[in-house]
Structures are given as structure tokens and as C-alpha cells.
Amino acid sequence: MTLTREEVEHIANLARLQLSEEELALYRGQLSAILEYFSQLQVLDTTEIPPTASVLPARSVLREDRVRPGLNREELLRNAPEEEAGQIRVPPVLD
């Protein structure tokens, strides 16, 4: 399938692109080649292939939640710059 110059101009207009004469000729050839490839794929029988959202298997990228012991109060306060009454002391935010 070969696209006409007018069809490429229409596609460029839809994409809000301003193309030069050289770009129109280049994209006309490239888009026509892509459509030709898809026309070859149309001859394949895909009636037995179920529709899929992805060809990759579904998997979670998140790690499994595991309960682990945290720091006890003494270890935590040892890393704090200031401590007062068993809590981390921070500078006031509002005066």
C-alpha cells in the first residue's frame, strides 16, 4: 500500500507537524513500508490466538512484605542528633 502525498500531509496535520518537502517524501516511503508490512501480517490466521494485553507474563516488581525486627529505642536515639525524654528532639517548625 503506497500512501499519497496528500495522505501524508493529512497525517502530519493530525500530528501537528510541519514537514518540509524532503520530509514528506521520506515519511511517505517509510509509512508506506510500515503499512505494507502490516498488510503481510493480515494474511495470518489468528482465530485461535486469544487477545492479550501483553505478551509478557504478569509478575509483581514489588518485593514480598516480611516482618523484620526494627531498632530498639536505645539504638534509635543513639543515632539522633538530640534526644529529650526518650524522643528525638528537632528544631521548631513554627515560632
PyMOL CGO cylinders between C-alpha atoms (Angstrom):
from pymol import cmd
from pymol.cgo import CYLINDER

trace = [
    CYLINDER, 0.00, 0.00, 0.00, 1.51, 3.30, -1.07, 0.3, 1, 1, 1, 1, 1, 1,
    CYLINDER, 1.51, 3.30, -1.07, 0.37, 6.49, 0.60, 0.3, 1, 1, 1, 1, 1, 1,
    CYLINDER, 0.37, 6.49, 0.60, -0.23, 9.60, -1.45, 0.3, 1, 1, 1, 1, 1, 1,
    CYLINDER, -0.23, 9.60, -1.45, 1.40, 12.90, -0.68, 0.3, 1, 1, 1, 1, 1, 1,
    CYLINDER, 1.40, 12.90, -0.68, -1.99, 14.25, 0.44, 0.3, 1, 1, 1, 1, 1, 1,
    CYLINDER, -1.99, 14.25, 0.44, -2.45, 11.38, 2.90, 0.3, 1, 1, 1, 1, 1, 1,
    CYLINDER, -2.45, 11.38, 2.90, 0.98, 12.04, 4.44, 0.3, 1, 1, 1, 1, 1, 1,
    CYLINDER, 0.98, 12.04, 4.44, 0.16, 15.75, 4.67, 0.3, 1, 1, 1, 1, 1, 1,
    CYLINDER, 0.16, 15.75, 4.67, -3.13, 14.86, 6.39, 0.3, 1, 1, 1, 1, 1, 1,
    CYLINDER, -3.13, 14.86, 6.39, -1.33, 12.58, 8.89, 0.3, 1, 1, 1, 1, 1, 1,
    CYLINDER, -1.33, 12.58, 8.89, 1.23, 15.31, 9.57, 0.3, 1, 1, 1, 1, 1, 1,
    CYLINDER, 1.23, 15.31, 9.57, -1.57, 17.81, 10.09, 0.3, 1, 1, 1, 1, 1, 1,
    CYLINDER, -1.57, 17.81, 10.09, -3.27, 15.49, 12.59, 0.3, 1, 1, 1, 1, 1, 1,
    CYLINDER, -3.27, 15.49, 12.59, 0.04, 15.16, 14.44, 0.3, 1, 1, 1, 1, 1, 1,
    CYLINDER, 0.04, 15.16, 14.44, 0.51, 18.95, 14.30, 0.3, 1, 1, 1, 1, 1, 1,
    CYLINDER, 0.51, 18.95, 14.30, 3.75, 18.57, 12.31, 0.3, 1, 1, 1, 1, 1, 1,
    CYLINDER, 3.75, 18.57, 12.31, 5.06, 20.93, 9.69, 0.3, 1, 1, 1, 1, 1, 1,
    CYLINDER, 5.06, 20.93, 9.69, 7.09, 18.88, 7.25, 0.3, 1, 1, 1, 1, 1, 1,
    CYLINDER, 7.09, 18.88, 7.25, 9.45, 20.03, 4.53, 0.3, 1, 1, 1, 1, 1, 1,
    CYLINDER, 9.45, 20.03, 4.53, 9.26, 18.59, 1.00, 0.3, 1, 1, 1, 1, 1, 1,
    CYLINDER, 9.26, 18.59, 1.00, 12.14, 16.23, 1.78, 0.3, 1, 1, 1, 1, 1, 1,
    CYLINDER, 12.14, 16.23, 1.78, 10.47, 15.04, 4.98, 0.3, 1, 1, 1, 1, 1, 1,
    CYLINDER, 10.47, 15.04, 4.98, 7.17, 14.47, 3.16, 0.3, 1, 1, 1, 1, 1, 1,
    CYLINDER, 7.17, 14.47, 3.16, 8.94, 12.26, 0.63, 0.3, 1, 1, 1, 1, 1, 1,
    CYLINDER, 8.94, 12.26, 0.63, 10.90, 10.43, 3.34, 0.3, 1, 1, 1, 1, 1, 1,
    CYLINDER, 10.90, 10.43, 3.34, 7.87, 9.78, 5.55, 0.3, 1, 1, 1, 1, 1, 1,
    CYLINDER, 7.87, 9.78, 5.55, 5.75, 8.79, 2.58, 0.3, 1, 1, 1, 1, 1, 1,
    CYLINDER, 5.75, 8.79, 2.58, 8.20, 5.98, 1.84, 0.3, 1, 1, 1, 1, 1, 1,
    CYLINDER, 8.20, 5.98, 1.84, 8.60, 4.95, 5.48, 0.3, 1, 1, 1, 1, 1, 1,
    CYLINDER, 8.60, 4.95, 5.48, 4.87, 4.97, 6.29, 0.3, 1, 1, 1, 1, 1, 1,
    CYLINDER, 4.87, 4.97, 6.29, 4.07, 3.08, 3.09, 0.3, 1, 1, 1, 1, 1, 1,
    CYLINDER, 4.07, 3.08, 3.09, 6.64, 0.41, 4.02, 0.3, 1, 1, 1, 1, 1, 1,
    CYLINDER, 6.64, 0.41, 4.02, 5.10, 0.06, 7.51, 0.3, 1, 1, 1, 1, 1, 1,
    CYLINDER, 5.10, 0.06, 7.51, 1.60, -0.32, 6.05, 0.3, 1, 1, 1, 1, 1, 1,
    CYLINDER, 1.60, -0.32, 6.05, 2.90, -2.85, 3.54, 0.3, 1, 1, 1, 1, 1, 1,
    CYLINDER, 2.90, -2.85, 3.54, 4.35, -4.91, 6.38, 0.3, 1, 1, 1, 1, 1, 1,
    CYLINDER, 4.35, -4.91, 6.38, 1.03, -4.83, 8.22, 0.3, 1, 1, 1, 1, 1, 1,
    CYLINDER, 1.03, -4.83, 8.22, -0.78, -5.99, 5.08, 0.3, 1, 1, 1, 1, 1, 1,
    CYLINDER, -0.78, -5.99, 5.08, 1.52, -9.03, 5.09, 0.3, 1, 1, 1, 1, 1, 1,
    CYLINDER, 1.52, -9.03, 5.09, 0.50, -9.75, 8.69, 0.3, 1, 1, 1, 1, 1, 1,
    CYLINDER, 0.50, -9.75, 8.69, -3.19, -9.67, 7.78, 0.3, 1, 1, 1, 1, 1, 1,
    CYLINDER, -3.19, -9.67, 7.78, -2.89, -12.96, 5.90, 0.3, 1, 1, 1, 1, 1, 1,
    CYLINDER, -2.89, -12.96, 5.90, -2.01, -14.80, 9.13, 0.3, 1, 1, 1, 1, 1, 1,
    CYLINDER, -2.01, -14.80, 9.13, -4.80, -16.82, 10.78, 0.3, 1, 1, 1, 1, 1, 1,
    CYLINDER, -4.80, -16.82, 10.78, -5.15, -15.53, 14.33, 0.3, 1, 1, 1, 1, 1, 1,
    CYLINDER, -5.15, -15.53, 14.33, -8.57, -17.00, 15.16, 0.3, 1, 1, 1, 1, 1, 1,
    CYLINDER, -8.57, -17.00, 15.16, -7.08, -19.44, 17.71, 0.3, 1, 1, 1, 1, 1, 1,
    CYLINDER, -7.08, -19.44, 17.71, -4.96, -16.82, 19.45, 0.3, 1, 1, 1, 1, 1, 1,
    CYLINDER, -4.96, -16.82, 19.45, -6.69, -15.24, 22.46, 0.3, 1, 1, 1, 1, 1, 1,
    CYLINDER, -6.69, -15.24, 22.46, -6.47, -11.47, 22.81, 0.3, 1, 1, 1, 1, 1, 1,
    CYLINDER, -6.47, -11.47, 22.81, -3.84, -10.35, 25.28, 0.3, 1, 1, 1, 1, 1, 1,
    CYLINDER, -3.84, -10.35, 25.28, -2.89, -7.07, 26.89, 0.3, 1, 1, 1, 1, 1, 1,
    CYLINDER, -2.89, -7.07, 26.89, 0.78, -8.06, 26.99, 0.3, 1, 1, 1, 1, 1, 1,
    CYLINDER, 0.78, -8.06, 26.99, 2.92, -10.83, 25.58, 0.3, 1, 1, 1, 1, 1, 1,
    CYLINDER, 2.92, -10.83, 25.58, 4.98, -10.91, 28.77, 0.3, 1, 1, 1, 1, 1, 1,
    CYLINDER, 4.98, -10.91, 28.77, 3.89, -12.93, 31.82, 0.3, 1, 1, 1, 1, 1, 1,
    CYLINDER, 3.89, -12.93, 31.82, 2.37, -10.91, 34.64, 0.3, 1, 1, 1, 1, 1, 1,
    CYLINDER, 2.37, -10.91, 34.64, 4.66, -10.52, 37.61, 0.3, 1, 1, 1, 1, 1, 1,
    CYLINDER, 4.66, -10.52, 37.61, 4.95, -8.15, 40.53, 0.3, 1, 1, 1, 1, 1, 1,
    CYLINDER, 4.95, -8.15, 40.53, 8.01, -5.96, 40.72, 0.3, 1, 1, 1, 1, 1, 1,
    CYLINDER, 8.01, -5.96, 40.72, 7.41, -5.36, 44.41, 0.3, 1, 1, 1, 1, 1, 1,
    CYLINDER, 7.41, -5.36, 44.41, 9.17, -7.46, 46.98, 0.3, 1, 1, 1, 1, 1, 1,
    CYLINDER, 9.17, -7.46, 46.98, 7.23, -9.64, 49.37, 0.3, 1, 1, 1, 1, 1, 1,
    CYLINDER, 7.23, -9.64, 49.37, 6.36, -7.98, 52.69, 0.3, 1, 1, 1, 1, 1, 1,
    CYLINDER, 6.36, -7.98, 52.69, 8.19, -9.58, 55.58, 0.3, 1, 1, 1, 1, 1, 1,
    CYLINDER, 8.19, -9.58, 55.58, 8.07, -8.68, 59.24, 0.3, 1, 1, 1, 1, 1, 1,
    CYLINDER, 8.07, -8.68, 59.24, 11.56, -7.88, 60.48, 0.3, 1, 1, 1, 1, 1, 1,
    CYLINDER, 11.56, -7.88, 60.48, 12.72, -6.59, 63.81, 0.3, 1, 1, 1, 1, 1, 1,
    CYLINDER, 12.72, -6.59, 63.81, 13.33, -2.85, 63.93, 0.3, 1, 1, 1, 1, 1, 1,
    CYLINDER, 13.33, -2.85, 63.93, 15.65, -0.79, 66.08, 0.3, 1, 1, 1, 1, 1, 1,
    CYLINDER, 15.65, -0.79, 66.08, 15.01, -0.64, 69.79, 0.3, 1, 1, 1, 1, 1, 1,
    CYLINDER, 15.01, -0.64, 69.79, 14.68, 2.79, 71.39, 0.3, 1, 1, 1, 1, 1, 1,
    CYLINDER, 14.68, 2.79, 71.39, 18.25, 2.98, 72.67, 0.3, 1, 1, 1, 1, 1, 1,
    CYLINDER, 18.25, 2.98, 72.67, 19.73, 2.14, 69.24, 0.3, 1, 1, 1, 1, 1, 1,
    CYLINDER, 19.73, 2.14, 69.24, 17.47, 4.66, 67.55, 0.3, 1, 1, 1, 1, 1, 1,
    CYLINDER, 17.47, 4.66, 67.55, 18.22, 7.50, 69.96, 0.3, 1, 1, 1, 1, 1, 1,
    CYLINDER, 18.22, 7.50, 69.96, 21.95, 6.78, 69.73, 0.3, 1, 1, 1, 1, 1, 1,
    CYLINDER, 21.95, 6.78, 69.73, 21.77, 7.92, 66.06, 0.3, 1, 1, 1, 1, 1, 1,
    CYLINDER, 21.77, 7.92, 66.06, 19.68, 11.03, 66.78, 0.3, 1, 1, 1, 1, 1, 1,
    CYLINDER, 19.68, 11.03, 66.78, 21.46, 14.42, 66.87, 0.3, 1, 1, 1, 1, 1, 1,
    CYLINDER, 21.46, 14.42, 66.87, 19.49, 15.43, 70.01, 0.3, 1, 1, 1, 1, 1, 1,
    CYLINDER, 19.49, 15.43, 70.01, 17.31, 13.45, 72.41, 0.3, 1, 1, 1, 1, 1, 1,
    CYLINDER, 17.31, 13.45, 72.41, 14.93, 14.58, 75.12, 0.3, 1, 1, 1, 1, 1, 1,
    CYLINDER, 14.93, 14.58, 75.12, 12.70, 12.45, 77.34, 0.3, 1, 1, 1, 1, 1, 1,
    CYLINDER, 12.70, 12.45, 77.34, 13.17, 9.35, 75.19, 0.3, 1, 1, 1, 1, 1, 1,
    CYLINDER, 13.17, 9.35, 75.19, 12.26, 11.18, 71.96, 0.3, 1, 1, 1, 1, 1, 1,
    CYLINDER, 12.26, 11.18, 71.96, 14.18, 12.73, 69.07, 0.3, 1, 1, 1, 1, 1, 1,
    CYLINDER, 14.18, 12.73, 69.07, 14.42, 16.49, 69.54, 0.3, 1, 1, 1, 1, 1, 1,
    CYLINDER, 14.42, 16.49, 69.54, 14.03, 18.56, 66.37, 0.3, 1, 1, 1, 1, 1, 1,
    CYLINDER, 14.03, 18.56, 66.37, 14.11, 22.32, 65.85, 0.3, 1, 1, 1, 1, 1, 1,
    CYLINDER, 14.11, 22.32, 65.85, 10.71, 24.02, 65.97, 0.3, 1, 1, 1, 1, 1, 1,
    CYLINDER, 10.71, 24.02, 65.97, 8.99, 24.44, 62.62, 0.3, 1, 1, 1, 1, 1, 1,
    CYLINDER, 8.99, 24.44, 62.62, 6.74, 27.33, 63.65, 0.3, 1, 1, 1, 1, 1, 1,
    CYLINDER, 6.74, 27.33, 63.65, 7.79, 30.07, 66.05, 0.3, 1, 1, 1, 1, 1, 1,
]
cmd.load_cgo(trace, "trace")
